[in-house]
């Protein structure tokens, strides 16, 4: 049986890799008031952030529902394919639970659902890894085992460039947002057991990058010979600088570059840079 690697747009797999490894991607819905858009299809990242900057209220996102997953699962099983679905963190979206419900509806042993416990390109790294393993001819069971182990090694660091969106999302107060903007505060956020948690507050993007590099060294981690991900929300220069800092100290095996999509972008806003890797 052939293996289909399935994911959602919360995982922000770059289109280049979607096409190279024939990854199937299902879109979440992005809602600006009464208008709804299929993430990555009806609205591009540039369109999304332009709307976000001009919107008084934060947009919302709608999970993929069980009937949508059921339809895809039945189609793939009908084509004699095994499905491995790697989805955005179950702590941050109901999409994973929708997939589990649909799996029970289809009742097939050839459907495997994995909670990435991650978001954006961090989850995307796991999707790409699974697709590479499938291309190498590994069995579904081997792929699932490797990816489930990898979820526990995955590290993610987000530098939030604009506090306005944390305030709009109710995560910080108005006074903290205003003062933080005046002081050029750049919070560092990580994922812990599938949830986003504030790690540290720094002043300036370059200082934030330096702090992350220090954290990596203090933990005894390395980026040498690793596949790493760097993505950003319309702040390419900051992402390029981060990459230069990494390359000056480490020799990654591969750097996967991409954008921060609508789901994380809703809360992080423009100006976010993120690093993802397995420890």
N, C-alpha and C positions, 0 to 999 in steps of 0.2 A: 504493500500500500504506500502511496505517496503521502508525504507529510505537508500539511498546510500550516504555516505559522500565521496566527491571527493576533491582531492587537487593536488598540483604540487610539484615538488622536491625543489622548492625555499623555501618551508615551513619546510623542514628538519624534518619531523616527524620520530622519531626513529622507526626502523623496528619492534621492540618489540610491539609498540603500533599499528602499521599498521596491524600486524597479530592479535593482541588481539581484536581489534574493527572492523576488516574487512574493513579498509579504502582503498579506491581506489586511487592510486597515478599515475599521468601522469608525464613523465620525460621531462624536458627541454633538449636541446642539448648543449653540451659543445664543443667548437671548438678550437683546437690547430692547427693553420695554416690550412692545407688542410684536417686534420683529424677531424672527428666529432664523438662524443660519446653521448649515451643516459645517462643522469645524473643518477647515482645510479644503472644503469644496466650494461652498458659497461665499466664504470669507477668507481672505488671505491674512497672514500675520500683520502685514503693513496696514491693511484695511481695518483689522481688529484694533490695533493700537491707535490708529487715527480716530476711530470712533470712541475708544476708551478715553482718550484725552479730552474729547469734546462732550463727554457724557457726565451729567451731574451725579447719576447713580451708577453703581457697579453693575455690569451685566451679570447674568446668571448662566449656569450651564446645566443641561439636562442629560442624565445618564442614558446610555443605550438600554432599551427595555428588553425584557425576556422574549417577546415575540420576534424582535429583530434578530436576536441571537439564535432562536429556534430555527428561523428561516435559513440562516447561514449554515448552521450545523447540519440541517437536513440536506441542504444542497451539497455540502462537502462529503458527507457520509454517502449520499447517493452517487457521488462521483468516485466512490471507493477510496476516499482520502481519510487519513487520520488528522485530527485537528489538535494543535497545541496553541491555546490562547494565553497570551501573557498580557496582563491588563494593569492599568494604573492602580495605585494603592487602594485597597478596600476601605481604609480609614478615611479616605478623602473623596471617594466617589462610590455610588451604588452600582456602578457598572459590573464589578466583579460578582456581586450577589445576583444581578440579572443573568449573568452567564451561568452561574451555578443552578439557578432555577430552570433555565433553558436546557441545560445538560440533563436534568432529571426528566424533563418533558420528552426529550429525544431518546433517553435511556440507551446510550451506546457506550461501550467500553473504549471506543476510539476517539473520545473527546477528553482532553486534559486541560484543566483550567489552573493557571498559576497566578497567585497574587504577587506582583512584583515588589510590593511594600515600598514602592518608589514612585516618582513622578517625572515627567518630562524626559529629557534625554538619558537620565539614569536608568529609567525603565526601558528606554529605547536601546541602551547598550545590551540589556538582557535579551531583547527581541532579536537584535542583530546577531548576537552570539548563538541563539537558538537556530536562526536561519542558516548561519555558517555550518553548524553541526549537522543540520538536515542535509545541506548540500554535500557534506562529506560522507553521507550515507549512514549516519548514526541512527539507531532505533529511537522510536518515540520515548521508550522507557529511559534510555540513556540520556536523551536530551532533557526530559523532565527532571531527572535526578540532578544533572549538572546545573540546570537553571535554578532549581530550588535551593541548592547549596550556594549558588552565586548571590541569591537575594540577601543572604546573611552577611556577605562580604562587601556588598555595595555601599559606597560612601558618596554622599552628595553635599556640596556646599553651594549656597546661593548668596550672592551679595545683592542686597536690595538697594537700588539706586535712587528711588523716589518714595519717600515716606507717605505721600498723599494717599496712595492706594491702600496702605496698611490702615490708615485712619478711616478711609471710606468703608473698608471691610470690617471696621469695629475692633481691630487688633491693637490699636494704640489710640490715645486721646488726641484731641485737636492741638492742645498745648505741646504735647510731645512731638507731634508732626511738625508744627511750626518751628519749635526750638531745634529739632533735629535737622530740619532743612537749613536753618541759619548756620548751624555748626557743621554742616556737611556730614552728618552721621550716616554711615552705611552699615546697617545690621547684617550680620552673617547668620544665615538660617541653615539648619541641617534637617535630615530626615531621621527620626528615631522610631523604630517599630512601625513604620508606615505613616507617621504623623510628622508634620513640620514643626520644628521647635527652634526658638531663638537661641543662638549659641553665644554670640558676642556682638558688641557694638563698637564700631571703629569710626575714625574720621577720615574720609576720603577713600576713593576706590583703590589707589595704589597701596595704602596702608592695609585695607581689607585683604587684598591679595597677599600681601606680606604675612599677615596674621594666619591665613589659611596655609601658606607654605610652611610656616613655623609649626602649626598644628600637625601637619603631615609628618614632619621630622620628629616631633615630640612623641607621636604615637608609634614611631618605628616603622611607618609605612614607606613605600617607595613607589614612584611612577615609572621606574625603569622597566622596560620590556612589557609594559602594560598597555592595553587598549583603554584609552581615556576619552571622555566626552567633554567638550566645551561648547556651551550655547549661550545665547544672549537674546534680550528683547530690544531690538533695534539700537544696539550700542556696540557695533562691530569693533570700533577702535579699542574699547576696553577689553573685549574678548581677545583681540590680537595681542594686546600687551600681556594679558594673563598667559597666553600661549608662549610668548617670548620668555617670560620669567620661568615657566616650566622647562622649556627647552634649554635654558641656560644651566639648569641644575640636573635635569634628568634626560633620559633617552627613551621616551615612550615608544612602544611597538607601533602604535597607530593612534592618530588623533581624529576623532569623529566630531565634526563641527555641525552645528545646527542652530535653529531658532527656538526661543521659548514660545510655546503656543498659547492658545486662548485660555485654557484651564488654569495654568499657573500664572499666566500673564494677567489674568483678572485681578489677582491679589498682589503680584509682584510689581506690575506696571512696567512701563518702559524703563530702560536703564539697568536691568537685572543681568548679571553675569553668573554663570554656574559651572561648576566642575564636578565630574562624575567619574568614579573609578572603583575597581574591586581592590580591596586591601590584601 
